[in-house]
C-alpha cells in the first residue's frame, strides 16, 4: 500500500512520503525517487542523484525546500552509501509495490465473481481494502515518526514504508475478517417474535 498511498509524517505540518513528484517536473522527468512533500510539492525533501553544486560532483544527495527546520537536512546534503541504497530500493519498490496491489485487486475481483455468497464476499473485500488504506496510513505515520527520531530523512522513509506495509497488511486482513464475521453473525441471527401475553 505505501507505493500508492500517501504516508503522513507526524509533526511536519502536512508532509507525506510518496514515490512520485508533485508540482513542477522537468520534461526529462525527475531525477529523484523518494519524496517527502506537501500536496503542492513546494515544500519538500527529496532524494536525488545528479550533479551536486555543493560538492562539485555527481552523487546521491538530499534536495530540500522549506523542510530544513523539520528534518535538519540542508539543501544538497550528500546522502552517502545509505542514500544510494535507499534511492535504488525506492525505484524498485515503487513499481513492485504497485504490481502487488494490482495482482491483489485482480485476485479479489475474481474471488467476488466466483463466490457462492457474492454480497458477503463484496463486503469482505471492500472492507479489506478500506482497512488496508487506513492501516497503511496509520502504521506508516507511526513508522515515519519513529524513523524521523532515528534518522531524519532516510529513517523517515524507511520507517514510513515498513510501518505502512505492516499496517496495510494488518488493516486488510483485520477488516476483512471482521466484516466476514459480522456478515455471518447477521445472516445467522434469527429473531423470534415474542408471543403476546394473554
C-alpha positions in Angstrom: 0.0 0.0 0.0 2.8 2.6 0.7 3.6 2.5 -3.0 0.3 4.1 -3.8 -0.9 5.7 -0.5 0.4 9.0 0.8 2.1 8.2 4.1 1.7 11.2 6.6 4.8 12.3 8.5 3.7 13.4 12.0 4.8 16.8 13.3 5.6 18.2 9.8 2.6 20.3 9.1 1.3 18.3 6.1 4.2 16.4 4.7 3.8 13.0 3.2 6.1 10.2 1.9 5.5 9.5 -1.8 7.3 7.9 -4.7 6.2 10.4 -7.4 6.8 14.1 -7.5 4.1 16.8 -7.2 4.3 20.2 -8.7 6.7 21.2 -11.5 8.5 18.2 -13.1 11.1 18.8 -15.8 10.3 17.5 -19.3 13.1 14.9 -18.9 11.5 13.7 -15.7 12.5 13.8 -12.1 16.0 12.6 -11.0 14.6 11.8 -7.5 13.0 8.6 -6.3 11.8 9.5 -2.8 9.7 12.5 -1.9 8.7 13.8 1.5 6.4 16.6 0.3 3.3 18.6 0.8 0.3 18.4 -1.5 1.7 21.0 -3.9 5.2 19.7 -3.9 6.6 23.1 -3.0 7.7 22.1 0.5 9.8 19.0 0.1 12.8 16.9 1.0 13.7 14.6 -1.9 16.4 12.1 -2.5 18.2 12.9 -5.8 21.0 11.7 -8.0 22.8 14.2 -10.1 25.3 17.0 -10.1 25.7 18.4 -6.6 26.9 22.0 -6.7 27.9 21.8 -3.1 30.4 19.0 -3.6 31.1 19.7 -7.3 30.5 16.1 -8.1 27.7 13.7 -9.1 26.3 11.9 -6.1 23.2 10.9 -4.2 22.0 13.8 -2.1 19.0 15.4 -0.5 17.3 18.4 -2.1 15.0 20.4 0.1 12.8 23.4 0.2 11.1 24.6 3.3 11.9 21.5 5.3 15.4 22.2 6.8 13.9 23.1 10.2 11.8 20.0 10.3 14.5 17.4 9.4 17.7 19.3 9.9 18.9 18.4 6.4 20.3 21.2 4.4 19.9 21.6 0.6 22.4 19.4 -1.4 23.5 17.3 1.6 25.3 14.2 0.4 23.3 11.0 1.3 26.3 8.6 1.1 26.0 4.8 0.5 22.8 4.6 2.6 21.2 7.2 0.3 22.3 5.2 -2.7 20.7 2.0 -1.3 17.5 3.9 -0.5 17.4 5.6 -3.9 17.7 2.3 -5.8 15.3 0.4 -3.4 12.7 3.2 -3.9 12.8 2.7 -7.7 12.1 -1.0 -7.3 9.6 -0.6 -4.5 7.5 2.0 -6.5 6.8 -0.5 -9.3 6.9 -3.8 -7.4 4.5 -2.4 -4.8 2.1 -1.2 -7.4 2.3 -4.6 -9.2 1.4 -6.4 -5.9 -1.6 -4.1 -5.3 -2.8 -4.7 -8.9 -2.4 -8.5 -8.5 -4.2 -8.4 -5.2 -7.1 -6.3 -6.6 -7.5 -8.7 -9.6 -7.4 -11.7 -7.2 -10.1 -10.1 -5.1 -12.3 -9.3 -8.1 -12.0 -12.9 -9.2 -13.0 -14.0 -5.7 -16.1 -11.9 -5.9 -17.0 -13.3 -9.3 -16.7 -17.0 -8.2 -18.2 -16.6 -4.7 -21.3 -18.5 -3.8 -22.3 -15.7 -1.4 -21.4 -12.7 -3.6 -22.7 -10.0 -1.3 -20.7 -11.5 1.6 -17.5 -11.5 -0.5 -18.1 -8.0 -1.8 -18.4 -6.7 1.8 -15.4 -8.7 2.9 -13.2 -7.4 0.0 -14.3 -3.8 0.2 -13.7 -3.8 4.0 -10.3 -5.3 3.5 -9.2 -2.6 1.0 -10.6 0.2 3.2 -8.7 -1.4 6.2 -5.5 -1.7 4.1 -5.6 2.0 3.2 -6.3 3.1 6.8 -3.8 0.7 8.2 -1.1 1.8 5.7 -1.6 5.5 6.6 -1.8 4.8 10.4 1.1 2.3 10.5 3.1 4.4 8.1 2.7 7.5 10.2 3.9 5.7 13.3 6.8 4.3 11.4 7.7 7.6 9.9 7.6 9.3 13.3 9.9 6.7 14.8 12.2 6.8 11.7 12.5 10.5 11.9 13.7 10.3 15.5 16.4 7.7 14.5 17.5 9.4 11.3 15.6 12.3 9.8 15.1 11.9 6.0 16.2 8.3 5.3 14.9 6.9 8.5 11.6 8.7 8.0 11.2 7.0 4.6 12.2 3.5 5.8 10.1 3.7 8.9 7.1 5.0 7.0 7.4 2.3 4.4 7.9 -0.6 6.9 5.0 0.8 9.1 2.8 1.2 6.0 3.4 -2.4 4.8 2.7 -3.9 8.2 -0.2 -1.6 8.9 -1.7 -2.1 5.4 -1.5 -5.9 5.7 -2.9 -5.9 9.2 -5.6 -3.5 8.2 -6.6 -5.6 5.2 -6.7 -8.9 7.0 -8.2 -7.5 10.2 -11.0 -5.5 8.4 -11.7 -8.4 6.1 -12.0 -10.9 8.9 -14.2 -8.5 11.0 -16.5 -7.9 8.0 -16.8 -11.6 7.3 -17.7 -12.4 10.9 -20.2 -9.5 11.2 -21.9 -10.7 7.9 -22.1 -14.3 9.2 -23.5 -13.2 12.5 -26.2 -11.0 11.0 -27.1 -13.7 8.4 -27.3 -16.5 11.1 -29.2 -14.5 13.7 -32.9 -15.3 13.9 -35.3 -13.2 15.8 -38.4 -14.9 17.1 -41.5 -13.0 17.7 -42.4 -12.8 21.3 -45.8 -14.2 21.9 -48.4 -11.7 23.1 -49.4 -12.3 26.7 -52.9 -13.3 27.4 
